[in-house]
Amino acid sequence: MKQSKNIIITGTSRGIGFELVHLFANQGHNVLALSRNAQPVNNLHFDNITSFSFDLCNDDDYQKVEQFIKNEWNHVDVLINNAGSLLNKPFSETTMDDFEHVYKTNVFGVAEMTRVVLPFMKSDGHVVTISSMGGIQGSMKFPGLAAYSSSKGAVITLTELLAEEYKNSGPQFNVLALGAVQTEMLAEAFPGYEAPTTALQMAEYIADFSLNGNKYYNGKALQVSNSTP
């Protein structure tokens, strides 16, 4: 049995995040699963999973995470910034409040979660942020995703900056730009669209990458997509 790791995952109530919690727990790792809705993970009943309700937009919730790490773990090996907010709306109707909501989750939340967890990470820790192909410069773009895709572009640049700032001390920072994955979030934004990749298939890739990818990559955006979008 490999040594178990301490892994924090955001956005775990469904989709890729939920599958990741299950995969890591089955492998014997300790998981802190954070989501506004903690119930789906609580239903899993694993001794090595801790789950509590967490909102990336609520300042007080970050203190709960900090206290948990101090009291239970002392250190964190992997942070997966998976939580995301997807808005599909014509730009002419997208308000400042809409933009603020999407950026609060997808950019500010990623930055703050990373900042809170960093003091507990070792030099070989790995921060993996889940982005989107829509955030890659030069990739195919879609109408209605101005707030979402631009926020996903912002975390790619943020990852590059953090990798540079912490290159001498660690941990490592990478971002995975995912193509279309069949999740509830995708179905809500694009009813009827069928993605070529399941949430479990993508979670298996992300799980392996988060445990091993930082041996080979730092400050990189990897495009994980088998389709054009």
Residue frames relative to the residue before (quaternion, step in Angstrom):
aa qw qx qy qz dx dy dz
M 1.0000 0.0000 0.0000 0.0000 0.00 0.00 0.00
K 0.3984 -0.6963 0.5439 0.2462 3.53 -0.83 1.01
Q 0.6114 -0.5472 0.4099 0.3984 3.54 -1.20 0.48
S 0.4230 -0.7146 0.4876 0.2695 3.56 -0.84 0.93
K 0.3160 -0.7504 0.5606 0.1510 3.53 -1.12 0.83
N 0.3798 -0.6698 0.5809 0.2638 3.53 -1.33 0.39
I 0.0177 -0.8380 0.5389 -0.0841 3.55 -0.45 1.27
I 0.1484 -0.7700 0.6161 0.0735 3.57 -0.91 0.98
I 0.0289 -0.7905 0.6115 -0.0166 3.55 -0.90 0.97
T 0.2101 -0.7612 0.5983 0.1359 3.59 -0.94 0.86
G 0.7896 0.2991 -0.2270 0.4853 3.56 -1.22 0.51
T 0.3114 0.8160 -0.4276 0.2332 3.55 0.89 1.00
S 0.4785 0.7062 -0.4384 0.2830 3.61 1.18 0.03
R 0.8076 0.0168 0.0193 0.5892 3.60 1.18 -0.42
G 0.7832 0.3899 -0.2246 0.4291 3.53 -1.32 -0.07
I 0.8463 -0.1414 0.1209 0.4992 3.54 -1.16 -0.74
G 0.6541 0.5388 -0.3198 0.4238 3.60 0.89 -0.90
F 0.6505 0.5106 -0.3050 0.4724 3.57 0.98 -0.88
E 0.6603 0.5030 -0.3034 0.4679 3.60 0.95 -0.88
L 0.6257 0.5477 -0.3339 0.4439 3.59 1.03 -0.77
V 0.6254 0.5405 -0.3339 0.4530 3.59 0.94 -0.90
H 0.6735 0.5080 -0.2814 0.4573 3.55 0.89 -1.00
L 0.6623 0.5172 -0.3031 0.4495 3.59 0.89 -0.95
F 0.6985 0.4708 -0.2794 0.4609 3.59 0.79 -1.02
A 0.6451 0.5232 -0.3262 0.4513 3.58 0.96 -0.84
N 0.6499 0.5176 -0.3076 0.4638 3.58 1.00 -0.81
Q 0.6660 0.4870 -0.2869 0.4868 3.57 1.17 -0.60
G 0.5737 -0.6343 0.3572 0.3753 3.58 1.29 -0.03
H 0.4839 0.6580 -0.4455 0.3667 3.58 1.24 0.25
N 0.4504 -0.6458 0.5364 0.3038 3.57 -1.29 0.38
V 0.0949 -0.8243 0.5582 -0.0008 3.56 -0.73 1.07
L 0.1353 -0.7139 0.6786 0.1076 3.52 -1.13 0.82
A 0.1246 -0.8164 0.5639 0.0095 3.54 -0.42 1.30
L 0.0686 -0.8287 0.5550 -0.0215 3.56 -0.56 1.20
S 0.2295 0.7504 -0.5889 0.1937 3.52 -0.78 1.07
R 0.5901 -0.5606 0.4212 0.4002 3.57 -1.15 0.49
N 0.7425 0.2615 -0.1708 0.5926 3.57 1.16 -0.63
A 0.1796 -0.8328 0.5187 0.0719 3.59 -0.19 1.28
Q 0.5008 0.7255 -0.3995 0.2515 3.59 1.19 -0.47
P 0.6561 0.5188 -0.3596 0.4135 3.67 0.74 -0.85
V 0.6818 0.4643 -0.2948 0.4823 3.60 0.95 -0.80
N 0.6078 0.5548 -0.3556 0.4431 3.59 1.02 -0.74
N 0.6374 0.5490 -0.3206 0.4354 3.58 1.11 -0.66
L 0.5655 0.6264 -0.3827 0.3759 3.61 1.21 -0.32
H 0.1771 -0.8435 0.4905 0.1288 3.61 1.18 -0.59
F 0.3487 0.6792 -0.5641 0.3143 3.57 0.59 1.16
D 0.5014 -0.6568 0.4678 0.3135 3.60 -0.99 0.79
N 0.7347 0.4338 -0.2354 0.4655 3.58 1.07 -0.69
I 0.6070 0.4963 -0.3815 0.4896 3.58 1.22 0.42
T 0.0681 -0.7423 0.6641 0.0574 3.55 -1.00 0.89
S 0.0051 0.8023 -0.5961 0.0304 3.56 -0.91 0.89
F 0.1538 0.7603 -0.6298 0.0395 3.54 -1.04 0.76
S 0.6365 -0.5509 0.3863 0.3770 3.51 -1.25 0.53
F 0.0484 0.8040 -0.5819 0.1122 3.55 -0.79 1.08
D 0.0930 -0.7833 0.6138 0.0332 3.56 -0.93 0.96
L 0.4514 -0.7182 0.4674 0.2490 3.58 -0.63 1.16
C 0.6856 0.4866 -0.2817 0.4624 3.59 1.19 -0.50
N 0.6498 0.5099 -0.3075 0.4724 3.60 1.30 -0.06
D 0.4317 -0.7439 0.4517 0.2371 3.58 -0.43 1.26
D 0.6600 0.5420 -0.3185 0.4113 3.60 0.92 -0.90
D 0.6127 0.5885 -0.3536 0.3914 3.57 1.07 -0.70
Y 0.6025 0.5679 -0.3632 0.4273 3.60 1.10 -0.59
Q 0.6115 0.5507 -0.3461 0.4505 3.58 1.12 -0.65
K 0.5974 0.5548 -0.3554 0.4571 3.59 1.13 -0.68
V 0.6479 0.5156 -0.3126 0.4654 3.58 1.00 -0.86
E 0.6517 0.5261 -0.3070 0.4519 3.57 0.92 -0.97
Q 0.6691 0.5021 -0.2945 0.4620 3.59 0.92 -0.93
F 0.6323 0.5336 -0.3338 0.4517 3.56 0.99 -0.84
I 0.6650 0.4972 -0.3173 0.4582 3.61 0.84 -0.94
K 0.6599 0.5164 -0.3080 0.4505 3.60 0.89 -0.94
N 0.7491 0.4370 -0.2232 0.4451 3.57 0.83 -1.01
E 0.8032 0.3405 -0.1420 0.4677 3.59 0.97 -0.87
W 0.8347 0.2755 -0.0884 0.4686 3.58 0.85 -0.94
N 0.2367 -0.7780 0.5250 0.2510 3.59 0.92 -0.98
H 0.8138 0.0036 -0.0129 0.5809 3.59 1.01 -0.64
V 0.2650 -0.7319 0.6079 0.1567 3.55 -1.33 0.43
D 0.3070 -0.7663 0.5383 0.1694 3.59 -0.90 0.93
V 0.8134 0.0618 0.0256 0.5779 3.56 0.93 -0.94
L 0.0725 -0.7452 0.6608 0.0532 3.53 -1.10 0.84
I 0.0777 -0.7816 0.6179 0.0341 3.56 -0.80 1.03
N 0.1972 -0.7699 0.6018 0.0793 3.55 -0.51 1.27
N 0.0622 0.8481 -0.5149 0.1087 3.54 0.10 1.36
A 0.5492 0.6339 -0.4060 0.3629 3.61 1.10 -0.59
G 0.0846 0.8055 -0.5821 0.0715 3.55 -0.99 0.80
S 0.2477 -0.7339 0.6124 0.1584 3.51 -1.27 0.51
L 0.1165 -0.8117 0.5717 0.0264 3.57 -0.67 1.12
L 0.0379 -0.7877 0.6147 -0.0129 3.56 -0.75 1.08
N 0.0656 -0.7692 0.6351 0.0263 3.58 -0.87 1.00
K 0.2856 0.7508 -0.5190 0.2922 3.55 -0.15 1.35
P 0.5351 -0.6117 0.4477 0.3728 3.65 -0.91 0.75
F 0.5827 -0.6225 0.3893 0.3485 3.57 -0.94 0.88
S 0.6332 0.5604 -0.3348 0.4158 3.60 1.00 -0.81
E 0.7201 0.4015 -0.2365 0.5141 3.58 1.22 -0.46
T 0.5515 0.6291 -0.3909 0.3837 3.60 1.26 -0.16
T 0.2387 -0.8139 0.5191 0.1051 3.57 -0.42 1.24
M 0.6717 -0.4590 0.3788 0.4412 3.54 -1.32 0.11
D 0.6151 0.5442 -0.3410 0.4574 3.58 1.08 -0.73
D 0.6225 0.5366 -0.3332 0.4621 3.59 1.03 -0.80
F 0.6671 0.5002 -0.2918 0.4687 3.55 0.87 -1.00
E 0.6625 0.5216 -0.3063 0.4418 3.55 0.93 -0.95
H 0.6456 0.5237 -0.3239 0.4516 3.57 0.96 -0.85
V 0.6774 0.4889 -0.2939 0.4644 3.60 0.86 -0.96
Y 0.6933 0.4727 -0.2834 0.4643 3.60 0.89 -0.91
K 0.5988 0.5743 -0.3662 0.4212 3.59 1.08 -0.69
T 0.7048 0.4252 -0.2555 0.5072 3.57 0.98 -0.80
N 0.7885 0.4152 -0.1884 0.4127 3.55 0.63 -1.21
V 0.7796 0.2800 -0.1546 0.5384 3.60 1.14 -0.55
F 0.7338 0.4084 -0.2520 0.4809 3.60 0.56 -1.13
G 0.6496 0.5253 -0.3135 0.4514 3.60 1.00 -0.81
V 0.6325 0.5191 -0.3183 0.4787 3.56 1.04 -0.81
A 0.6645 0.5093 -0.3020 0.4559 3.58 0.92 -0.93
E 0.7048 0.4692 -0.2775 0.4540 3.59 0.83 -0.97
M 0.6328 0.5226 -0.3351 0.4627 3.59 0.96 -0.82
T 0.6513 0.5111 -0.3065 0.4697 3.56 0.97 -0.88
R 0.6581 0.5231 -0.3052 0.4472 3.58 0.93 -0.92
V 0.6672 0.5048 -0.2947 0.4616 3.59 1.00 -0.84
V 0.7287 0.4490 -0.2423 0.4568 3.59 0.93 -0.89
L 0.5404 0.6886 -0.3807 0.2980 3.61 1.07 -0.73
P 0.6601 0.5160 -0.3457 0.4225 3.66 0.81 -0.81
F 0.7008 0.4573 -0.2636 0.4799 3.60 1.20 -0.44
M 0.6021 0.5845 -0.3530 0.4139 3.58 1.26 -0.02
K 0.4179 -0.7002 0.5268 0.2399 3.55 -1.10 0.78
S 0.7221 -0.4558 0.3015 0.4241 3.55 -1.32 0.17
D 0.7400 0.3630 -0.2274 0.5186 3.60 1.14 -0.52
G 0.3394 0.7328 -0.5126 0.2917 3.59 1.17 0.55
H 0.2376 -0.7771 0.5707 0.1183 3.56 -1.25 0.35
V 0.1232 -0.7565 0.6399 0.0560 3.55 -0.85 1.05
V 0.0466 -0.7993 0.5987 -0.0212 3.57 -0.58 1.19
T 0.0992 -0.7942 0.5985 0.0346 3.56 -0.72 1.07
I 0.3279 -0.7497 0.5466 0.1781 3.55 -0.89 1.00
S 0.0365 -0.7847 0.6183 -0.0226 3.54 -0.67 1.17
S 0.4519 -0.6724 0.5217 0.2672 3.55 -1.26 -0.37
M 0.6138 -0.5357 0.4266 0.3929 3.56 -1.20 0.51
G 0.6045 0.5811 -0.3446 0.4221 3.58 1.15 -0.62
G 0.6567 0.5092 -0.3049 0.4653 3.57 1.25 -0.36
I 0.5568 0.6020 -0.3847 0.4238 3.58 1.30 -0.12
Q 0.4586 -0.6764 0.4974 0.2909 3.58 -0.84 0.97
G 0.8045 0.2716 -0.2088 0.4852 3.56 -0.91 0.91
S 0.5408 0.6082 -0.4181 0.4036 3.60 1.23 -0.11
M 0.6528 -0.4892 0.3973 0.4203 3.54 -1.32 0.25
K 0.1750 -0.7978 0.5719 0.0764 3.58 -0.89 0.94
F 0.2504 -0.7769 0.5655 0.1179 3.54 -1.22 0.57
P 0.5139 -0.6311 0.4756 0.3339 3.59 -0.99 0.78
G 0.7518 0.3949 -0.2896 0.4416 3.57 -1.12 0.68
L 0.7145 0.4532 -0.2520 0.4696 3.58 1.25 -0.27
A 0.2080 0.8213 -0.5137 0.1357 3.61 1.14 0.50
A 0.7045 0.4450 -0.2751 0.4797 3.59 0.83 -0.95
Y 0.6913 0.5042 -0.2869 0.4307 3.58 0.80 -1.04
S 0.7452 0.4245 -0.2561 0.4459 3.58 0.58 -1.11
S 0.6373 0.5091 -0.3473 0.4626 3.61 1.01 -0.65
S 0.6217 0.5215 -0.3463 0.4707 3.61 1.09 -0.65
K 0.6604 0.5028 -0.3022 0.4688 3.57 1.04 -0.75
G 0.5937 0.5292 -0.3547 0.4916 3.57 1.24 -0.42
A 0.6263 0.5631 -0.3306 0.4259 3.58 1.04 -0.81
V 0.6991 0.4659 -0.2995 0.4522 3.64 0.88 -0.83
I 0.5496 0.5728 -0.4055 0.4533 3.59 1.21 -0.33
T 0.6797 0.4670 -0.2834 0.4895 3.58 0.89 -0.94
L 0.6086 0.5524 -0.3442 0.4539 3.60 1.03 -0.78
T 0.6494 0.5248 -0.3090 0.4554 3.58 0.95 -0.88
E 0.6392 0.5196 -0.3208 0.4674 3.59 0.97 -0.84
L 0.6672 0.5115 -0.2932 0.4552 3.57 0.97 -0.88
L 0.6695 0.4926 -0.3043 0.4653 3.59 0.93 -0.85
A 0.6179 0.5407 -0.3454 0.4545 3.59 1.01 -0.77
E 0.6573 0.5002 -0.3024 0.4758 3.58 1.02 -0.80
E 0.6899 0.5052 -0.2850 0.4331 3.56 0.88 -0.98
Y 0.7785 0.3087 -0.1523 0.5249 3.59 1.09 -0.73
K 0.3258 0.8006 -0.4722 0.1729 3.60 1.22 0.23
N 0.6959 0.4729 -0.2901 0.4560 3.61 1.06 -0.59
S 0.7601 0.3722 -0.1915 0.4971 3.58 1.10 -0.66
G 0.3849 -0.6652 0.5261 0.3640 3.59 1.14 -0.64
P 0.5680 -0.0295 -0.8006 -0.1884 1.63 -2.46 0.24
Q 0.5693 -0.5628 0.4545 0.3907 3.57 -1.30 -0.26
F 0.2033 -0.7794 0.5879 0.0739 3.53 -1.16 0.76
N 0.1117 0.7818 -0.6086 0.0761 3.57 -0.84 0.98
V 0.2316 -0.7641 0.5888 0.1260 3.52 -1.25 0.45
L 0.2124 -0.7594 0.6043 0.1139 3.56 -1.01 0.87
A 0.1872 -0.7716 0.6017 0.0866 3.57 -0.67 1.16
L 0.1813 -0.8334 0.5180 0.0657 3.55 -0.23 1.30
G 0.3986 -0.6425 0.5933 0.2761 3.49 -1.25 0.59
A 0.7674 -0.3496 0.2480 0.4769 3.57 -1.24 -0.29
V 0.0355 -0.7738 0.6322 -0.0194 3.55 -0.88 1.05
Q 0.4644 -0.7024 0.4664 0.2712 3.57 -0.92 0.92
T 0.2252 0.7652 -0.5652 0.2105 3.56 -0.06 1.33
E 0.6681 -0.4757 0.3737 0.4333 3.56 -1.29 0.21
M 0.6291 0.5524 -0.3385 0.4295 3.57 1.02 -0.85
L 0.6498 0.5061 -0.3139 0.4724 3.58 0.97 -0.86
A 0.6653 0.5222 -0.3058 0.4372 3.57 0.90 -0.94
E 0.6419 0.5219 -0.3229 0.4597 3.58 1.07 -0.73
A 0.7185 0.4422 -0.2492 0.4756 3.57 0.98 -0.86
F 0.7991 0.1359 -0.0461 0.5839 3.57 1.07 -0.77
P 0.1561 -0.8238 0.5380 0.0870 3.59 0.36 1.23
G 0.8093 0.2945 -0.2090 0.4633 3.56 -0.97 0.88
Y 0.5892 0.5662 -0.3847 0.4293 3.61 1.18 -0.37
E 0.1655 -0.7893 0.5843 0.0906 3.57 -0.93 0.89
A 0.2794 -0.7817 0.5411 0.1346 3.55 -0.60 1.19
P 0.5342 -0.6651 0.4268 0.3004 3.59 -1.13 0.63
T 0.7440 0.3705 -0.1881 0.5233 3.60 1.24 -0.39
T 0.3571 -0.7266 0.5407 0.2283 3.60 -0.94 0.85
A 0.6534 -0.5071 0.3889 0.4057 3.55 -1.29 0.36
L 0.6593 0.5135 -0.3151 0.4498 3.60 0.97 -0.83
Q 0.6296 0.5291 -0.3389 0.4570 3.61 0.94 -0.83
M 0.6900 0.4673 -0.2848 0.4737 3.57 0.88 -0.93
A 0.6278 0.5415 -0.3372 0.4461 3.59 1.01 -0.78
E 0.6247 0.5399 -0.3412 0.4492 3.61 1.01 -0.76
Y 0.6534 0.5009 -0.3081 0.4766 3.57 1.01 -0.82
I 0.6763 0.5012 -0.2951 0.4520 3.58 0.86 -0.99
A 0.6277 0.5449 -0.3373 0.4419 3.59 0.98 -0.84
D 0.6797 0.4794 -0.2878 0.4747 3.57 0.85 -0.95
F 0.6613 0.5124 -0.3110 0.4509 3.58 0.92 -0.89
S 0.6728 0.5132 -0.3143 0.4304 3.58 0.90 -0.87
L 0.6841 0.4700 -0.2802 0.4822 3.59 1.15 -0.61
N 0.8260 0.2620 -0.0867 0.4914 3.60 1.04 -0.73
G 0.5732 0.6687 -0.3668 0.2995 3.59 1.10 -0.66
N 0.6459 0.5487 -0.3355 0.4113 3.58 1.08 -0.63
K 0.5072 0.6001 -0.4478 0.4268 3.59 1.25 0.05
Y 0.7804 0.3494 -0.1444 0.4980 3.57 1.14 -0.68
Y 0.7960 0.2411 -0.0944 0.5471 3.58 1.15 -0.63
N 0.1090 0.7495 -0.6525 0.0233 3.53 -1.25 0.58
G 0.8295 0.1422 -0.1352 0.5229 3.55 -0.84 1.01
K 0.5472 0.6379 -0.3745 0.3917 3.56 1.21 0.46
A 0.2607 -0.7107 0.6279 0.1809 3.52 -1.28 0.58
L 0.1167 -0.8022 0.5840 0.0421 3.57 -0.52 1.17
Q 0.3197 -0.7505 0.5506 0.1770 3.53 -0.89 0.99
V 0.0713 -0.8072 0.5857 -0.0165 3.54 -0.48 1.28
S 0.4111 0.7008 -0.4618 0.3557 3.52 0.24 1.30
N 0.1659 -0.7891 0.5829 0.1004 3.54 -0.96 0.86
S 0.6783 0.3932 -0.2902 0.5487 3.54 1.26 0.47
T 0.6764 -0.5233 0.3304 0.3993 3.57 -1.23 0.35
P 0.6855 0.4972 -0.3329 0.4148 3.67 0.76 -0.86
